[in-house]
Amino acid sequence: MLELLRKWPKGHRLILVGSGDLEDEVRSFASDDVILMGAVSRGQLLTLMQDAVGVVFPSRCFEGFPLVYPEALSAGTPILTWEPNVVSRLVSSELTGLVGGLEDIGNLLDHAYEFFPRIRAHCRTVYEEKYTEKKWIPALGTVYQSIL
């Protein structure tokens, strides 16, 4: 997260949602471009996602299946992320956003502003086809059965 904030280009708005161990350090990056929301309700989060050009997923950790991914897709909102993390693999395979690098975040953001509005319907379709409760629970059950 801090690496993202250090490289975030001026003139591009970033809304940060949530709280955690880095909160004090993150607060030092607050500006007209970087807005800190802190913890918000799930309803507020989904509204923010619906209104956003995209969701930035800055994690470099391999998490099991972060809920932010299907939540963003449910809002029809593409994802901007970078490797290595599970979301970068999903974005690449499902074509639900962009996977890039922080070294060229400005150009990546410019591309996202052009590309993301065109794939919003696709993101919502991916959600409907794979991540609704009706689709996800049987698929997860199949995985558990294969393990047993």
Phi and psi in radians as a Rosetta constraint file:
Dihedral C 1 N 2 CA 2 C 2 CIRCULARHARMONIC -1.125 0.35
Dihedral N 2 CA 2 C 2 N 3 CIRCULARHARMONIC -0.628 0.35
Dihedral C 2 N 3 CA 3 C 3 CIRCULARHARMONIC -1.094 0.35
Dihedral N 3 CA 3 C 3 N 4 CIRCULARHARMONIC -0.727 0.35
Dihedral C 3 N 4 CA 4 C 4 CIRCULARHARMONIC -1.047 0.35
Dihedral N 4 CA 4 C 4 N 5 CIRCULARHARMONIC -0.823 0.35
Dihedral C 4 N 5 CA 5 C 5 CIRCULARHARMONIC -1.132 0.35
Dihedral N 5 CA 5 C 5 N 6 CIRCULARHARMONIC -0.641 0.35
Dihedral C 5 N 6 CA 6 C 6 CIRCULARHARMONIC -1.129 0.35
Dihedral N 6 CA 6 C 6 N 7 CIRCULARHARMONIC -0.552 0.35
Dihedral C 6 N 7 CA 7 C 7 CIRCULARHARMONIC -1.783 0.35
Dihedral N 7 CA 7 C 7 N 8 CIRCULARHARMONIC -0.036 0.35
Dihedral C 7 N 8 CA 8 C 8 CIRCULARHARMONIC -1.115 0.35
Dihedral N 8 CA 8 C 8 N 9 CIRCULARHARMONIC 2.163 0.35
Dihedral C 8 N 9 CA 9 C 9 CIRCULARHARMONIC -1.306 0.35
Dihedral N 9 CA 9 C 9 N 10 CIRCULARHARMONIC 2.487 0.35
Dihedral C 9 N 10 CA 10 C 10 CIRCULARHARMONIC -1.081 0.35
Dihedral N 10 CA 10 C 10 N 11 CIRCULARHARMONIC 2.570 0.35
Dihedral C 10 N 11 CA 11 C 11 CIRCULARHARMONIC 1.577 0.35
Dihedral N 11 CA 11 C 11 N 12 CIRCULARHARMONIC -0.087 0.35
Dihedral C 11 N 12 CA 12 C 12 CIRCULARHARMONIC -1.998 0.35
Dihedral N 12 CA 12 C 12 N 13 CIRCULARHARMONIC 2.182 0.35
Dihedral C 12 N 13 CA 13 C 13 CIRCULARHARMONIC -1.409 0.35
Dihedral N 13 CA 13 C 13 N 14 CIRCULARHARMONIC 2.375 0.35
Dihedral C 13 N 14 CA 14 C 14 CIRCULARHARMONIC -2.315 0.35
Dihedral N 14 CA 14 C 14 N 15 CIRCULARHARMONIC 2.129 0.35
Dihedral C 14 N 15 CA 15 C 15 CIRCULARHARMONIC -1.833 0.35
Dihedral N 15 CA 15 C 15 N 16 CIRCULARHARMONIC 2.105 0.35
Dihedral C 15 N 16 CA 16 C 16 CIRCULARHARMONIC -1.744 0.35
Dihedral N 16 CA 16 C 16 N 17 CIRCULARHARMONIC 2.244 0.35
Dihedral C 16 N 17 CA 17 C 17 CIRCULARHARMONIC -2.071 0.35
Dihedral N 17 CA 17 C 17 N 18 CIRCULARHARMONIC 2.364 0.35
Dihedral C 17 N 18 CA 18 C 18 CIRCULARHARMONIC 2.027 0.35
Dihedral N 18 CA 18 C 18 N 19 CIRCULARHARMONIC 3.114 0.35
Dihedral C 18 N 19 CA 19 C 19 CIRCULARHARMONIC -2.533 0.35
Dihedral N 19 CA 19 C 19 N 20 CIRCULARHARMONIC 2.896 0.35
Dihedral C 19 N 20 CA 20 C 20 CIRCULARHARMONIC 2.990 0.35
Dihedral N 20 CA 20 C 20 N 21 CIRCULARHARMONIC -2.893 0.35
Dihedral C 20 N 21 CA 21 C 21 CIRCULARHARMONIC -1.075 0.35
Dihedral N 21 CA 21 C 21 N 22 CIRCULARHARMONIC -0.486 0.35
Dihedral C 21 N 22 CA 22 C 22 CIRCULARHARMONIC -1.613 0.35
Dihedral N 22 CA 22 C 22 N 23 CIRCULARHARMONIC 0.121 0.35
Dihedral C 22 N 23 CA 23 C 23 CIRCULARHARMONIC -0.943 0.35
Dihedral N 23 CA 23 C 23 N 24 CIRCULARHARMONIC -0.773 0.35
Dihedral C 23 N 24 CA 24 C 24 CIRCULARHARMONIC -1.113 0.35
Dihedral N 24 CA 24 C 24 N 25 CIRCULARHARMONIC -0.735 0.35
Dihedral C 24 N 25 CA 25 C 25 CIRCULARHARMONIC -1.186 0.35
Dihedral N 25 CA 25 C 25 N 26 CIRCULARHARMONIC -0.713 0.35
Dihedral C 25 N 26 CA 26 C 26 CIRCULARHARMONIC -1.094 0.35
Dihedral N 26 CA 26 C 26 N 27 CIRCULARHARMONIC -0.667 0.35
Dihedral C 26 N 27 CA 27 C 27 CIRCULARHARMONIC -1.001 0.35
Dihedral N 27 CA 27 C 27 N 28 CIRCULARHARMONIC -0.515 0.35
Dihedral C 27 N 28 CA 28 C 28 CIRCULARHARMONIC -1.196 0.35
Dihedral N 28 CA 28 C 28 N 29 CIRCULARHARMONIC -0.233 0.35
Dihedral C 28 N 29 CA 29 C 29 CIRCULARHARMONIC -1.660 0.35
Dihedral N 29 CA 29 C 29 N 30 CIRCULARHARMONIC -0.052 0.35
Dihedral C 29 N 30 CA 30 C 30 CIRCULARHARMONIC -1.039 0.35
Dihedral N 30 CA 30 C 30 N 31 CIRCULARHARMONIC 2.408 0.35
Dihedral C 30 N 31 CA 31 C 31 CIRCULARHARMONIC -2.797 0.35
Dihedral N 31 CA 31 C 31 N 32 CIRCULARHARMONIC -2.999 0.35
Dihedral C 31 N 32 CA 32 C 32 CIRCULARHARMONIC -1.119 0.35
Dihedral N 32 CA 32 C 32 N 33 CIRCULARHARMONIC -0.497 0.35
Dihedral C 32 N 33 CA 33 C 33 CIRCULARHARMONIC -1.549 0.35
Dihedral N 33 CA 33 C 33 N 34 CIRCULARHARMONIC -0.542 0.35
Dihedral C 33 N 34 CA 34 C 34 CIRCULARHARMONIC -1.984 0.35
Dihedral N 34 CA 34 C 34 N 35 CIRCULARHARMONIC 1.903 0.35
Dihedral C 34 N 35 CA 35 C 35 CIRCULARHARMONIC -1.890 0.35
Dihedral N 35 CA 35 C 35 N 36 CIRCULARHARMONIC 2.214 0.35
Dihedral C 35 N 36 CA 36 C 36 CIRCULARHARMONIC -1.718 0.35
Dihedral N 36 CA 36 C 36 N 37 CIRCULARHARMONIC 2.087 0.35
Dihedral C 36 N 37 CA 37 C 37 CIRCULARHARMONIC -1.679 0.35
Dihedral N 37 CA 37 C 37 N 38 CIRCULARHARMONIC -0.424 0.35
Dihedral C 37 N 38 CA 38 C 38 CIRCULARHARMONIC 1.255 0.35
Dihedral N 38 CA 38 C 38 N 39 CIRCULARHARMONIC -2.794 0.35
Dihedral C 38 N 39 CA 39 C 39 CIRCULARHARMONIC -1.258 0.35
Dihedral N 39 CA 39 C 39 N 40 CIRCULARHARMONIC 2.387 0.35
Dihedral C 39 N 40 CA 40 C 40 CIRCULARHARMONIC -2.289 0.35
Dihedral N 40 CA 40 C 40 N 41 CIRCULARHARMONIC 2.854 0.35
Dihedral C 40 N 41 CA 41 C 41 CIRCULARHARMONIC -1.231 0.35
Dihedral N 41 CA 41 C 41 N 42 CIRCULARHARMONIC 2.844 0.35
Dihedral C 41 N 42 CA 42 C 42 CIRCULARHARMONIC -1.076 0.35
Dihedral N 42 CA 42 C 42 N 43 CIRCULARHARMONIC -0.689 0.35
Dihedral C 42 N 43 CA 43 C 43 CIRCULARHARMONIC -1.060 0.35
Dihedral N 43 CA 43 C 43 N 44 CIRCULARHARMONIC -0.769 0.35
Dihedral C 43 N 44 CA 44 C 44 CIRCULARHARMONIC -1.108 0.35
Dihedral N 44 CA 44 C 44 N 45 CIRCULARHARMONIC -0.705 0.35
Dihedral C 44 N 45 CA 45 C 45 CIRCULARHARMONIC -1.081 0.35
Dihedral N 45 CA 45 C 45 N 46 CIRCULARHARMONIC -0.802 0.35
Dihedral C 45 N 46 CA 46 C 46 CIRCULARHARMONIC -1.137 0.35
Dihedral N 46 CA 46 C 46 N 47 CIRCULARHARMONIC -0.638 0.35
Dihedral C 46 N 47 CA 47 C 47 CIRCULARHARMONIC -1.140 0.35
Dihedral N 47 CA 47 C 47 N 48 CIRCULARHARMONIC -0.772 0.35
Dihedral C 47 N 48 CA 48 C 48 CIRCULARHARMONIC -1.043 0.35
Dihedral N 48 CA 48 C 48 N 49 CIRCULARHARMONIC -0.731 0.35
Dihedral C 48 N 49 CA 49 C 49 CIRCULARHARMONIC -1.122 0.35
Dihedral N 49 CA 49 C 49 N 50 CIRCULARHARMONIC -0.748 0.35
Dihedral C 49 N 50 CA 50 C 50 CIRCULARHARMONIC -1.093 0.35
Dihedral N 50 CA 50 C 50 N 51 CIRCULARHARMONIC -0.615 0.35
Dihedral C 50 N 51 CA 51 C 51 CIRCULARHARMONIC -1.488 0.35
Dihedral N 51 CA 51 C 51 N 52 CIRCULARHARMONIC -0.176 0.35
Dihedral C 51 N 52 CA 52 C 52 CIRCULARHARMONIC -1.459 0.35
Dihedral N 52 CA 52 C 52 N 53 CIRCULARHARMONIC 2.673 0.35
Dihedral C 52 N 53 CA 53 C 53 CIRCULARHARMONIC -1.166 0.35
Dihedral N 53 CA 53 C 53 N 54 CIRCULARHARMONIC -0.711 0.35
Dihedral C 53 N 54 CA 54 C 54 CIRCULARHARMONIC -2.852 0.35
Dihedral N 54 CA 54 C 54 N 55 CIRCULARHARMONIC 2.967 0.35
Dihedral C 54 N 55 CA 55 C 55 CIRCULARHARMONIC -1.910 0.35
Dihedral N 55 CA 55 C 55 N 56 CIRCULARHARMONIC 2.251 0.35
Dihedral C 55 N 56 CA 56 C 56 CIRCULARHARMONIC -1.635 0.35
Dihedral N 56 CA 56 C 56 N 57 CIRCULARHARMONIC 2.200 0.35
Dihedral C 56 N 57 CA 57 C 57 CIRCULARHARMONIC -2.008 0.35
Dihedral N 57 CA 57 C 57 N 58 CIRCULARHARMONIC 1.660 0.35
Dihedral C 57 N 58 CA 58 C 58 CIRCULARHARMONIC -1.515 0.35
Dihedral N 58 CA 58 C 58 N 59 CIRCULARHARMONIC 0.003 0.35
Dihedral C 58 N 59 CA 59 C 59 CIRCULARHARMONIC -1.073 0.35
Dihedral N 59 CA 59 C 59 N 60 CIRCULARHARMONIC 2.481 0.35
Dihedral C 59 N 60 CA 60 C 60 CIRCULARHARMONIC -2.005 0.35
Dihedral N 60 CA 60 C 60 N 61 CIRCULARHARMONIC 0.337 0.35
Dihedral C 60 N 61 CA 61 C 61 CIRCULARHARMONIC -1.828 0.35
Dihedral N 61 CA 61 C 61 N 62 CIRCULARHARMONIC 2.649 0.35
Dihedral C 61 N 62 CA 62 C 62 CIRCULARHARMONIC -1.550 0.35
Dihedral N 62 CA 62 C 62 N 63 CIRCULARHARMONIC 1.723 0.35
Dihedral C 62 N 63 CA 63 C 63 CIRCULARHARMONIC -1.684 0.35
Dihedral N 63 CA 63 C 63 N 64 CIRCULARHARMONIC 2.702 0.35
Dihedral C 63 N 64 CA 64 C 64 CIRCULARHARMONIC -0.961 0.35
Dihedral N 64 CA 64 C 64 N 65 CIRCULARHARMONIC -1.158 0.35
Dihedral C 64 N 65 CA 65 C 65 CIRCULARHARMONIC -2.789 0.35
Dihedral N 65 CA 65 C 65 N 66 CIRCULARHARMONIC 1.546 0.35
Dihedral C 65 N 66 CA 66 C 66 CIRCULARHARMONIC -1.107 0.35
Dihedral N 66 CA 66 C 66 N 67 CIRCULARHARMONIC 2.290 0.35
Dihedral C 66 N 67 CA 67 C 67 CIRCULARHARMONIC -1.102 0.35
Dihedral N 67 CA 67 C 67 N 68 CIRCULARHARMONIC -0.368 0.35
Dihedral C 67 N 68 CA 68 C 68 CIRCULARHARMONIC -1.037 0.35
Dihedral N 68 CA 68 C 68 N 69 CIRCULARHARMONIC -0.533 0.35
Dihedral C 68 N 69 CA 69 C 69 CIRCULARHARMONIC -1.140 0.35
Dihedral N 69 CA 69 C 69 N 70 CIRCULARHARMONIC -1.038 0.35
Dihedral C 69 N 70 CA 70 C 70 CIRCULARHARMONIC -1.145 0.35
Dihedral N 70 CA 70 C 70 N 71 CIRCULARHARMONIC -0.517 0.35
Dihedral C 70 N 71 CA 71 C 71 CIRCULARHARMONIC -1.125 0.35
Dihedral N 71 CA 71 C 71 N 72 CIRCULARHARMONIC -0.746 0.35
Dihedral C 71 N 72 CA 72 C 72 CIRCULARHARMONIC -1.110 0.35
Dihedral N 72 CA 72 C 72 N 73 CIRCULARHARMONIC -0.776 0.35
Dihedral C 72 N 73 CA 73 C 73 CIRCULARHARMONIC -1.110 0.35
Dihedral N 73 CA 73 C 73 N 74 CIRCULARHARMONIC -0.631 0.35
Dihedral C 73 N 74 CA 74 C 74 CIRCULARHARMONIC -1.101 0.35
Dihedral N 74 CA 74 C 74 N 75 CIRCULARHARMONIC -0.493 0.35
Dihedral C 74 N 75 CA 75 C 75 CIRCULARHARMONIC -1.538 0.35
Dihedral N 75 CA 75 C 75 N 76 CIRCULARHARMONIC -0.026 0.35
Dihedral C 75 N 76 CA 76 C 76 CIRCULARHARMONIC 1.261 0.35
Dihedral N 76 CA 76 C 76 N 77 CIRCULARHARMONIC 0.487 0.35
Dihedral C 76 N 77 CA 77 C 77 CIRCULARHARMONIC -1.902 0.35
Dihedral N 77 CA 77 C 77 N 78 CIRCULARHARMONIC 2.119 0.35
Dihedral C 77 N 78 CA 78 C 78 CIRCULARHARMONIC -1.172 0.35
Dihedral N 78 CA 78 C 78 N 79 CIRCULARHARMONIC 2.874 0.35
Dihedral C 78 N 79 CA 79 C 79 CIRCULARHARMONIC -2.042 0.35
Dihedral N 79 CA 79 C 79 N 80 CIRCULARHARMONIC 2.414 0.35
Dihedral C 79 N 80 CA 80 C 80 CIRCULARHARMONIC -1.946 0.35
Dihedral N 80 CA 80 C 80 N 81 CIRCULARHARMONIC 2.130 0.35
Dihedral C 80 N 81 CA 81 C 81 CIRCULARHARMONIC -2.616 0.35
Dihedral N 81 CA 81 C 81 N 82 CIRCULARHARMONIC 3.093 0.35
Dihedral C 81 N 82 CA 82 C 82 CIRCULARHARMONIC -2.535 0.35
Dihedral N 82 CA 82 C 82 N 83 CIRCULARHARMONIC 2.826 0.35
Dihedral C 82 N 83 CA 83 C 83 CIRCULARHARMONIC -1.388 0.35
Dihedral N 83 CA 83 C 83 N 84 CIRCULARHARMONIC 2.770 0.35
Dihedral C 83 N 84 CA 84 C 84 CIRCULARHARMONIC -1.707 0.35
Dihedral N 84 CA 84 C 84 N 85 CIRCULARHARMONIC 2.213 0.35
Dihedral C 84 N 85 CA 85 C 85 CIRCULARHARMONIC -2.846 0.35
Dihedral N 85 CA 85 C 85 N 86 CIRCULARHARMONIC 2.840 0.35
Dihedral C 85 N 86 CA 86 C 86 CIRCULARHARMONIC -1.150 0.35
Dihedral N 86 CA 86 C 86 N 87 CIRCULARHARMONIC -0.569 0.35
Dihedral C 86 N 87 CA 87 C 87 CIRCULARHARMONIC -1.129 0.35
Dihedral N 87 CA 87 C 87 N 88 CIRCULARHARMONIC -0.634 0.35
Dihedral C 87 N 88 CA 88 C 88 CIRCULARHARMONIC -1.091 0.35
Dihedral N 88 CA 88 C 88 N 89 CIRCULARHARMONIC -0.640 0.35
Dihedral C 88 N 89 CA 89 C 89 CIRCULARHARMONIC -1.184 0.35
Dihedral N 89 CA 89 C 89 N 90 CIRCULARHARMONIC -0.727 0.35
Dihedral C 89 N 90 CA 90 C 90 CIRCULARHARMONIC -1.151 0.35
Dihedral N 90 CA 90 C 90 N 91 CIRCULARHARMONIC -0.785 0.35
Dihedral C 90 N 91 CA 91 C 91 CIRCULARHARMONIC -1.039 0.35
Dihedral N 91 CA 91 C 91 N 92 CIRCULARHARMONIC -0.759 0.35
Dihedral C 91 N 92 CA 92 C 92 CIRCULARHARMONIC -1.147 0.35
Dihedral N 92 CA 92 C 92 N 93 CIRCULARHARMONIC -0.782 0.35
Dihedral C 92 N 93 CA 93 C 93 CIRCULARHARMONIC -1.350 0.35
Dihedral N 93 CA 93 C 93 N 94 CIRCULARHARMONIC -0.531 0.35
Dihedral C 93 N 94 CA 94 C 94 CIRCULARHARMONIC -1.765 0.35
Dihedral N 94 CA 94 C 94 N 95 CIRCULARHARMONIC -0.033 0.35
Dihedral C 94 N 95 CA 95 C 95 CIRCULARHARMONIC 0.973 0.35
Dihedral N 95 CA 95 C 95 N 96 CIRCULARHARMONIC 0.837 0.35
Dihedral C 95 N 96 CA 96 C 96 CIRCULARHARMONIC -1.896 0.35
Dihedral N 96 CA 96 C 96 N 97 CIRCULARHARMONIC 0.389 0.35
Dihedral C 96 N 97 CA 97 C 97 CIRCULARHARMONIC 2.836 0.35
Dihedral N 97 CA 97 C 97 N 98 CIRCULARHARMONIC -2.572 0.35
Dihedral C 97 N 98 CA 98 C 98 CIRCULARHARMONIC -2.281 0.35
Dihedral N 98 CA 98 C 98 N 99 CIRCULARHARMONIC 2.460 0.35
Dihedral C 98 N 99 CA 99 C 99 CIRCULARHARMONIC -2.013 0.35
Dihedral N 99 CA 99 C 99 N 100 CIRCULARHARMONIC 2.148 0.35
Dihedral C 99 N 100 CA 100 C 100 CIRCULARHARMONIC -2.519 0.35
Dihedral N 100 CA 100 C 100 N 101 CIRCULARHARMONIC -2.681 0.35
Dihedral C 100 N 101 CA 101 C 101 CIRCULARHARMONIC -2.306 0.35
Dihedral N 101 CA 101 C 101 N 102 CIRCULARHARMONIC 2.643 0.35
Dihedral C 101 N 102 CA 102 C 102 CIRCULARHARMONIC -1.203 0.35
Dihedral N 102 CA 102 C 102 N 103 CIRCULARHARMONIC -0.372 0.35
Dihedral C 102 N 103 CA 103 C 103 CIRCULARHARMONIC -1.122 0.35
Dihedral N 103 CA 103 C 103 N 104 CIRCULARHARMONIC -0.384 0.35
Dihedral C 103 N 104 CA 104 C 104 CIRCULARHARMONIC -2.306 0.35
Dihedral N 104 CA 104 C 104 N 105 CIRCULARHARMONIC 0.778 0.35
Dihedral C 104 N 105 CA 105 C 105 CIRCULARHARMONIC -1.065 0.35
Dihedral N 105 CA 105 C 105 N 106 CIRCULARHARMONIC -0.598 0.35
Dihedral C 105 N 106 CA 106 C 106 CIRCULARHARMONIC -1.063 0.35
Dihedral N 106 CA 106 C 106 N 107 CIRCULARHARMONIC -0.873 0.35
Dihedral C 106 N 107 CA 107 C 107 CIRCULARHARMONIC -1.141 0.35
Dihedral N 107 CA 107 C 107 N 108 CIRCULARHARMONIC -0.649 0.35
Dihedral C 107 N 108 CA 108 C 108 CIRCULARHARMONIC -1.088 0.35
Dihedral N 108 CA 108 C 108 N 109 CIRCULARHARMONIC -0.739 0.35
Dihedral C 108 N 109 CA 109 C 109 CIRCULARHARMONIC -1.138 0.35
Dihedral N 109 CA 109 C 109 N 110 CIRCULARHARMONIC -0.720 0.35
Dihedral C 109 N 110 CA 110 C 110 CIRCULARHARMONIC -1.032 0.35
Dihedral N 110 CA 110 C 110 N 111 CIRCULARHARMONIC -0.736 0.35
Dihedral C 110 N 111 CA 111 C 111 CIRCULARHARMONIC -1.148 0.35
Dihedral N 111 CA 111 C 111 N 112 CIRCULARHARMONIC -0.707 0.35
Dihedral C 111 N 112 CA 112 C 112 CIRCULARHARMONIC -1.085 0.35
Dihedral N 112 CA 112 C 112 N 113 CIRCULARHARMONIC -0.740 0.35
Dihedral C 112 N 113 CA 113 C 113 CIRCULARHARMONIC -1.061 0.35
Dihedral N 113 CA 113 C 113 N 114 CIRCULARHARMONIC -0.568 0.35
Dihedral C 113 N 114 CA 114 C 114 CIRCULARHARMONIC -1.420 0.35
Dihedral N 114 CA 114 C 114 N 115 CIRCULARHARMONIC -0.745 0.35
Dihedral C 114 N 115 CA 115 C 115 CIRCULARHARMONIC -1.448 0.35
Dihedral N 115 CA 115 C 115 N 116 CIRCULARHARMONIC -0.719 0.35
Dihedral C 115 N 116 CA 116 C 116 CIRCULARHARMONIC -1.052 0.35
Dihedral N 116 CA 116 C 116 N 117 CIRCULARHARMONIC -0.735 0.35
Dihedral C 116 N 117 CA 117 C 117 CIRCULARHARMONIC -1.038 0.35
Dihedral N 117 CA 117 C 117 N 118 CIRCULARHARMONIC -0.478 0.35
Dihedral C 117 N 118 CA 118 C 118 CIRCULARHARMONIC -1.371 0.35
Dihedral N 118 CA 118 C 118 N 119 CIRCULARHARMONIC -0.295 0.35
Dihedral C 118 N 119 CA 119 C 119 CIRCULARHARMONIC -1.955 0.35
Dihedral N 119 CA 119 C 119 N 120 CIRCULARHARMONIC 0.162 0.35
Dihedral C 119 N 120 CA 120 C 120 CIRCULARHARMONIC -1.034 0.35
Dihedral N 120 CA 120 C 120 N 121 CIRCULARHARMONIC -0.795 0.35
Dihedral C 120 N 121 CA 121 C 121 CIRCULARHARMONIC -1.112 0.35
Dihedral N 121 CA 121 C 121 N 122 CIRCULARHARMONIC -0.672 0.35
Dihedral C 121 N 122 CA 122 C 122 CIRCULARHARMONIC -1.088 0.35
Dihedral N 122 CA 122 C 122 N 123 CIRCULARHARMONIC -0.738 0.35
Dihedral C 122 N 123 CA 123 C 123 CIRCULARHARMONIC -1.041 0.35
Dihedral N 123 CA 123 C 123 N 124 CIRCULARHARMONIC -0.772 0.35
Dihedral C 123 N 124 CA 124 C 124 CIRCULARHARMONIC -1.136 0.35
Dihedral N 124 CA 124 C 124 N 125 CIRCULARHARMONIC -0.676 0.35
Dihedral C 124 N 125 CA 125 C 125 CIRCULARHARMONIC -1.110 0.35
Dihedral N 125 CA 125 C 125 N 126 CIRCULARHARMONIC -0.754 0.35
Dihedral C 125 N 126 CA 126 C 126 CIRCULARHARMONIC -1.030 0.35
Dihedral N 126 CA 126 C 126 N 127 CIRCULARHARMONIC -0.753 0.35
Dihedral C 126 N 127 CA 127 C 127 CIRCULARHARMONIC -1.026 0.35
Dihedral N 127 CA 127 C 127 N 128 CIRCULARHARMONIC -0.863 0.35
Dihedral C 127 N 128 CA 128 C 128 CIRCULARHARMONIC -1.083 0.35
Dihedral N 128 CA 128 C 128 N 129 CIRCULARHARMONIC -0.632 0.35
Dihedral C 128 N 129 CA 129 C 129 CIRCULARHARMONIC -1.408 0.35
Dihedral N 129 CA 129 C 129 N 130 CIRCULARHARMONIC -0.427 0.35
Dihedral C 129 N 130 CA 130 C 130 CIRCULARHARMONIC -2.223 0.35
Dihedral N 130 CA 130 C 130 N 131 CIRCULARHARMONIC -0.501 0.35
Dihedral C 130 N 131 CA 131 C 131 CIRCULARHARMONIC -2.083 0.35
Dihedral N 131 CA 131 C 131 N 132 CIRCULARHARMONIC 0.045 0.35
Dihedral C 131 N 132 CA 132 C 132 CIRCULARHARMONIC -1.187 0.35
Dihedral N 132 CA 132 C 132 N 133 CIRCULARHARMONIC 2.820 0.35
Dihedral C 132 N 133 CA 133 C 133 CIRCULARHARMONIC -0.974 0.35
Dihedral N 133 CA 133 C 133 N 134 CIRCULARHARMONIC -0.716 0.35
Dihedral C 133 N 134 CA 134 C 134 CIRCULARHARMONIC -1.085 0.35
Dihedral N 134 CA 134 C 134 N 135 CIRCULARHARMONIC -0.579 0.35
Dihedral C 134 N 135 CA 135 C 135 CIRCULARHARMONIC -1.581 0.35
Dihedral N 135 CA 135 C 135 N 136 CIRCULARHARMONIC -0.686 0.35
Dihedral C 135 N 136 CA 136 C 136 CIRCULARHARMONIC -1.257 0.35
Dihedral N 136 CA 136 C 136 N 137 CIRCULARHARMONIC -0.779 0.35
Dihedral C 136 N 137 CA 137 C 137 CIRCULARHARMONIC -1.100 0.35
Dihedral N 137 CA 137 C 137 N 138 CIRCULARHARMONIC -0.827 0.35
Dihedral C 137 N 138 CA 138 C 138 CIRCULARHARMONIC -1.082 0.35
Dihedral N 138 CA 138 C 138 N 139 CIRCULARHARMONIC -0.664 0.35
Dihedral C 138 N 139 CA 139 C 139 CIRCULARHARMONIC -1.122 0.35
Dihedral N 139 CA 139 C 139 N 140 CIRCULARHARMONIC -0.717 0.35
Dihedral C 139 N 140 CA 140 C 140 CIRCULARHARMONIC -1.165 0.35
Dihedral N 140 CA 140 C 140 N 141 CIRCULARHARMONIC -0.684 0.35
Dihedral C 140 N 141 CA 141 C 141 CIRCULARHARMONIC -1.031 0.35
Dihedral N 141 CA 141 C 141 N 142 CIRCULARHARMONIC -0.694 0.35
Dihedral C 141 N 142 CA 142 C 142 CIRCULARHARMONIC -1.104 0.35
Dihedral N 142 CA 142 C 142 N 143 CIRCULARHARMONIC -0.721 0.35
Dihedral C 142 N 143 CA 143 C 143 CIRCULARHARMONIC -1.087 0.35
Dihedral N 143 CA 143 C 143 N 144 CIRCULARHARMONIC -0.826 0.35
Dihedral C 143 N 144 CA 144 C 144 CIRCULARHARMONIC -1.081 0.35
Dihedral N 144 CA 144 C 144 N 145 CIRCULARHARMONIC -0.704 0.35
Dihedral C 144 N 145 CA 145 C 145 CIRCULARHARMONIC -1.110 0.35
Dihedral N 145 CA 145 C 145 N 146 CIRCULARHARMONIC -0.654 0.35
Dihedral C 145 N 146 CA 146 C 146 CIRCULARHARMONIC -1.182 0.35
Dihedral N 146 CA 146 C 146 N 147 CIRCULARHARMONIC -0.510 0.35
Dihedral C 146 N 147 CA 147 C 147 CIRCULARHARMONIC -1.273 0.35
Dihedral N 147 CA 147 C 147 N 148 CIRCULARHARMONIC -0.680 0.35
